[in-house]
Structures are given as C-alpha cells and as structure tokens.
Amino acid sequence: MQIESISIDDYLSKIPEERQDVFRKLFDTINNNLPEGFSQGSSYGMIGWAVPLETYPAGYHCTPGTPLPFISIASQKNFIAFYHMGMYAKPDLLDWFVEEFPKHSKRKLDMGKSCVRFKKMDDIPFELLAEVSKKMTVQDWIDCYEANFKK
C-alpha cells in the first residue's frame, strides 16, 4: 500500500485513523533528533529526510536530480516501516542497532536491508529510533554514500 501525496501534511492526513497518533509520534521523534541539515519531503510514497541538492548537488545516483535520501517512514498495509539508509550502508551502525533493539522491545526484530517493520503499534521503540536518528550527520552520510554507492 503506497500513499500518494503531494506534501507531508497530505501524507499524514491519509494515514488510517488508528495509526495517526503513533505515526505522528514517529515523525516527531525522527524530526526532533536528526542532526541539522537534512530536509523533509514526501517521495517514493513515503515521508522522508534527505540531503538537499543545495548541500549535495550530485544528488541520488538512482534518480539523478533528486536529493540524497537518508531516512523514510511509511504506513504500509500491515505495518509501519522505518527506513534508514545509513544502517544499510554502514555495518557497524547496523550491528549497534541489532544489538540495542532487544533492550527496547519485547518483539523480535523484523528487518530487511534498510527497513524495520513494526506490526504492533504499541511496541515501537521510539527512544531507540531517536538515538539511531542522531548517529549520522549530513556529512557522515555523504561520506558513507560516496564510499559505498557512488561510482
């Protein structure tokens, strides 16, 4: 399930009512803990934070001319998704997150390459997501991206 939207407010207004409060709390948790310099936006059917083109003119290699994505959140059919490209690109950050997760949640970690899926709305580890959101600055992400993906 992808939510088509033209803005963050539009996206938030289209989330099912039973998820509204939790999703807004997730949005605020990330937004209030990211280092300075990331920009908010709505793309790929999600809400996200990216490195703006003014900071990194090369942009995203998969979609030239667009900002470099970093963190995204989405309301999917059966879960809320948290995407963190830094965990995908930086193994030590991923290892830290996997080790910390059980300290913050009773549930088993449900994770893909960069996507953490939360099926139970009452068990989202907001403190852990706040902490992982703080771990990379814009320059850290640019350096990591260029070392791993930029050809």
C-alpha positions in Angstrom: 0.0 0.0 0.0 1.6 3.2 -1.1 0.1 6.6 -0.1 0.1 9.0 -2.9 0.7 12.5 -1.6 1.8 16.0 -2.6 3.2 17.0 0.8 3.9 15.8 4.3 0.6 17.1 5.6 -1.2 15.5 2.8 0.5 12.1 3.5 -0.2 12.4 7.3 -3.9 13.1 6.5 -4.2 9.9 4.5 -2.9 7.5 7.2 -5.6 5.3 8.7 -7.1 6.9 11.8 -6.0 4.1 14.1 -2.3 4.8 13.2 -2.4 8.6 13.2 -1.1 9.3 16.7 1.6 6.6 16.5 2.8 7.7 13.1 2.9 11.4 14.1 4.9 10.4 17.2 7.3 8.5 14.9 7.6 11.5 12.6 8.3 13.9 15.5 10.8 11.5 17.1 12.9 11.4 13.9 12.4 15.1 13.0 13.4 16.2 16.5 16.5 14.1 16.7 18.1 14.3 13.3 21.2 16.5 13.1 20.9 19.8 11.3 21.0 19.9 7.5 18.5 17.2 6.4 15.4 18.3 4.6 11.9 16.9 4.9 9.9 15.8 1.9 7.4 13.3 0.5 8.7 10.9 -2.1 8.5 7.3 -3.2 5.1 7.1 -1.4 6.7 7.9 2.0 7.7 10.7 4.2 11.5 11.2 4.3 14.5 13.2 5.2 17.3 13.7 2.7 20.4 15.7 2.0 19.2 18.6 -0.1 20.6 19.3 -3.6 22.0 22.7 -2.3 24.2 20.7 0.1 25.0 17.7 -2.2 24.4 18.8 -5.9 25.2 15.3 -7.2 22.0 14.0 -5.6 20.9 10.4 -5.6 22.6 8.2 -8.3 19.4 6.1 -8.8 17.3 9.2 -9.6 19.5 11.9 -10.8 18.4 15.4 -9.9 16.8 14.4 -6.7 18.0 14.8 -3.1 20.0 12.0 -1.5 17.6 10.0 0.7 18.5 9.2 4.3 15.6 8.2 6.5 12.0 7.4 5.4 8.8 6.3 7.2 5.7 4.8 5.6 2.4 3.4 6.6 2.1 0.1 4.8 -0.9 -2.2 4.7 0.2 -4.4 7.6 2.9 -2.4 9.3 4.7 0.9 9.8 8.1 1.0 8.1 11.2 2.8 9.2 13.9 3.0 6.5 17.5 4.1 7.5 19.9 4.1 4.6 22.8 4.6 7.0 22.2 1.2 8.6 22.1 -0.3 5.1 25.5 1.3 4.2 27.4 1.2 7.5 27.7 -2.3 9.0 28.8 -1.0 12.5 25.7 1.1 12.7 23.5 -1.8 11.8 25.3 -4.0 14.3 24.7 -1.4 17.0 21.0 -1.2 16.2 20.5 -5.0 16.1 22.3 -5.3 19.5 20.3 -2.5 21.0 16.9 -3.5 19.7 16.1 -6.2 22.3 16.8 -3.7 25.1 13.9 -1.6 23.8 11.4 -4.1 22.5 9.8 -7.3 23.6 9.3 -8.3 20.0 11.7 -10.0 17.5 13.4 -7.6 15.2 11.6 -7.6 11.8 14.1 -6.1 9.4 15.2 -6.1 5.8 18.3 -4.4 4.3 17.3 -0.9 5.5 13.7 -1.4 6.5 12.5 -2.1 10.1 8.8 -3.2 10.1 6.6 -2.5 13.1 3.4 -4.6 13.0 2.3 -3.8 16.6 1.8 -0.1 17.0 2.2 -0.2 20.8 5.7 -1.7 20.6 7.6 0.9 18.5 10.9 1.7 20.3 10.8 5.5 20.0 13.8 6.0 22.2 15.9 3.7 20.1 14.7 5.3 16.8 15.6 8.7 18.3 19.1 7.5 19.1 19.8 6.0 15.7 18.4 9.2 14.0 21.2 11.2 15.8 24.1 8.9 14.8 24.9 10.3 11.4 25.4 13.9 10.3 24.7 15.1 6.8 28.5 15.0 6.1 28.8 11.5 7.7 26.0 10.3 5.3 27.5 11.9 2.2 30.9 10.4 3.0 29.4 7.0 3.6 27.3 7.2 0.5 30.2 8.2 -1.7 32.4 5.4 -0.3 29.7 2.7 -0.8 27.5 3.7 -3.7 28.8 6.5 -5.8 30.6 5.1 -8.9 
